[in-house]
Amino acid sequence: MLLQKTAKALEELQPGRRSLPLRERSVLLMADGRTEEQLQQVLGTQAGELIEQLIASGHLQRLAGQAAASSPQAPSMAPAAAKESSPPGPAATLNLAGTRMYLFDMCERMFANRHEDKAQVLRHLLREARDLEALQAAALQLLQTVQEHAGDERADALRERLRHLLPQEAATAQGA
């Protein structure tokens, strides 16, 4: 059966509202339109217990497969999901999230101490990057800033790393 966030879950995920521990919030973020088995593959065996707790607390609900497919919330996470009838798989979601965290790390390492103004701009872009296009724009801005302050060699190394982190269609756009 597919899982769906309830109104209580959506309220919990609003900025500034943190009554659940980080692990349970992670399950909530990834739950919509996925099965329990998919979440267990991504999050490990402990995910089953967390899902049961979130269902019991009213943050998640189980849906039959047909009802969830017609839900307007399921395909809203990424533009790729709008083209297909199913939401993006866990690997794609983790890939974007991992890439975003990698870019945050690079921003902090390269600019936080020496160029705080540049770091603030890049942090804001990365915080707002919720889909592939926004993440690409933030990555491009970071690459340009790296090239400006650290040189072509460092920017090329970062560009190469992003080719391995982003989905193939995004990697080809980054190379341009």
C-alpha positions as CSV (number, residue, x, y, z in Angstrom):
1,M,0.0,0.0,0.0
2,L,1.1,3.5,-0.7
3,L,1.6,6.1,2.0
4,Q,0.3,9.6,2.1
5,K,1.0,12.5,4.3
6,T,-1.9,13.9,6.3
7,A,-2.7,17.6,7.1
8,K,-0.9,17.0,10.4
9,A,2.2,15.9,8.6
10,L,2.1,18.9,6.2
11,E,1.8,21.2,9.2
12,E,4.8,19.5,10.9
13,L,6.9,20.0,7.8
14,Q,6.3,23.7,7.7
15,P,9.4,25.9,8.5
16,G,9.7,26.6,12.2
17,R,7.6,23.6,13.3
18,R,9.7,20.8,14.7
19,S,7.9,18.6,17.2
20,L,9.2,15.3,15.7
21,P,12.7,14.0,15.8
22,L,14.9,14.3,12.6
23,R,14.5,10.6,11.6
24,E,10.7,10.8,11.7
25,R,10.7,14.0,9.7
26,S,12.9,12.3,7.1
27,V,10.3,9.5,6.8
28,L,7.6,12.2,6.4
29,L,9.6,14.0,3.7
30,M,10.0,10.8,1.6
31,A,6.7,9.1,2.3
32,D,4.2,10.6,-0.1
33,G,3.4,8.2,-3.0
34,R,5.9,5.5,-1.9
35,T,5.3,2.1,-0.4
36,E,6.5,1.0,3.0
37,E,8.9,-1.4,1.3
38,Q,10.5,1.4,-0.8
39,L,11.1,3.4,2.3
40,Q,12.6,0.5,4.1
41,Q,15.0,-0.1,1.2
42,V,16.1,3.5,1.4
43,L,16.0,4.1,5.2
44,G,16.8,0.7,6.5
45,T,14.9,-1.8,8.7
46,Q,14.1,0.9,11.4
47,A,11.8,2.6,8.9
48,G,9.0,0.1,9.5
49,E,8.7,1.0,13.1
50,L,8.9,4.7,12.3
51,I,6.1,4.4,9.7
52,E,3.9,2.6,12.2
53,Q,4.5,5.3,14.8
54,L,3.7,8.0,12.2
55,I,0.5,6.3,11.2
56,A,-0.5,5.9,14.8
57,S,0.1,9.5,15.5
58,G,-1.9,10.6,12.5
59,H,1.0,11.9,10.4
60,L,0.7,9.3,7.7
61,Q,-2.1,7.2,6.2
62,R,-2.2,4.1,4.0
63,L,-3.9,4.3,0.6
64,A,-4.7,1.7,-2.0
65,G,-2.5,2.0,-5.0
66,Q,-5.2,3.3,-7.3
67,A,-6.3,6.1,-5.0
68,A,-2.8,7.4,-4.5
69,A,-2.1,7.6,-8.2
70,S,-4.9,10.1,-8.7
71,S,-3.8,12.2,-5.7
72,P,-2.7,15.7,-6.8
73,Q,0.1,15.8,-4.2
74,A,2.1,12.8,-5.4
75,P,3.6,14.3,-8.7
76,S,4.2,17.8,-7.4
77,M,7.8,17.1,-6.1
78,A,9.7,17.3,-9.3
79,P,9.1,18.3,-13.0
80,A,10.1,14.8,-14.1
81,A,7.2,13.3,-12.1
82,A,4.8,15.5,-14.0
83,K,5.9,13.8,-17.2
84,E,5.5,10.3,-15.8
85,S,2.5,9.0,-13.9
86,S,4.6,7.8,-10.9
87,P,6.7,9.9,-8.5
88,P,10.5,9.8,-8.7
89,G,12.1,6.8,-7.2
90,P,14.1,6.9,-4.0
91,A,17.4,6.9,-5.8
92,A,16.5,10.1,-7.7
93,T,15.4,11.9,-4.6
94,L,18.5,10.8,-2.6
95,N,20.7,11.9,-5.6
96,L,19.3,15.4,-5.6
97,A,19.4,15.6,-1.8
98,G,22.9,14.3,-1.7
99,T,24.0,16.7,-4.4
100,R,22.4,19.6,-2.6
101,M,24.3,18.7,0.6
102,Y,27.5,18.3,-1.3
103,L,27.1,21.8,-2.7
104,F,26.3,23.2,0.7
105,D,29.5,21.6,2.0
106,M,31.6,23.1,-0.9
107,C,30.1,26.5,-0.3
108,E,31.0,26.4,3.4
109,R,34.5,25.1,2.8
110,M,35.4,27.6,0.1
111,F,33.6,30.8,1.0
112,A,32.3,30.9,4.6
113,N,35.5,32.2,6.2
114,R,36.9,34.3,3.3
115,H,33.9,35.6,1.3
116,E,30.9,35.6,3.7
117,D,28.7,37.7,1.3
118,K,29.2,35.2,-1.5
119,A,28.5,32.3,0.9
120,Q,25.2,33.9,2.0
121,V,24.0,34.3,-1.6
122,L,25.0,30.7,-2.4
123,R,23.4,29.3,0.8
124,H,20.1,31.1,-0.1
125,L,20.1,29.6,-3.6
126,L,20.8,26.1,-2.2
127,R,18.1,26.4,0.5
128,E,15.6,27.3,-2.2
129,A,16.6,24.6,-4.6
130,R,13.7,22.2,-4.2
131,D,13.7,20.7,-7.8
132,L,16.2,19.8,-10.5
133,E,16.1,23.2,-12.3
134,A,16.7,25.2,-9.1
135,L,19.5,22.9,-8.1
136,Q,21.1,23.3,-11.5
137,A,20.9,27.1,-11.3
138,A,22.5,27.0,-7.8
139,A,25.2,24.7,-8.9
140,L,26.0,26.9,-11.9
141,Q,26.2,29.9,-9.7
142,L,28.5,28.0,-7.3
143,L,30.7,26.9,-10.2
144,Q,31.0,30.5,-11.5
145,T,32.0,31.7,-8.0
146,V,34.5,28.9,-7.6
147,Q,36.0,29.7,-11.0
148,E,36.2,33.4,-10.1
149,H,37.9,32.8,-6.7
150,A,39.7,29.5,-7.0
151,G,40.5,29.2,-10.7
152,D,39.5,27.1,-13.6
153,E,41.2,23.9,-12.4
154,R,39.1,23.8,-9.1
155,A,35.9,24.7,-11.0
156,D,36.6,21.9,-13.5
157,A,37.1,19.4,-10.7
158,L,33.8,20.4,-9.1
159,R,32.0,20.3,-12.5
160,E,33.3,16.7,-13.0
161,R,32.1,15.7,-9.5
162,L,28.6,17.1,-10.3
163,R,28.5,15.0,-13.5
164,H,28.6,12.0,-11.3
165,L,26.1,13.3,-8.7
166,L,23.3,14.8,-10.8
167,P,21.0,12.7,-13.0
168,Q,22.3,12.3,-16.6
169,E,20.1,15.0,-18.1
170,A,21.3,17.5,-15.5
171,A,24.9,16.5,-15.9
172,T,24.8,17.2,-19.6
173,A,23.3,20.6,-18.9
174,Q,26.1,21.4,-16.3
175,G,28.8,20.6,-18.8
176,A,27.6,23.3,-21.2
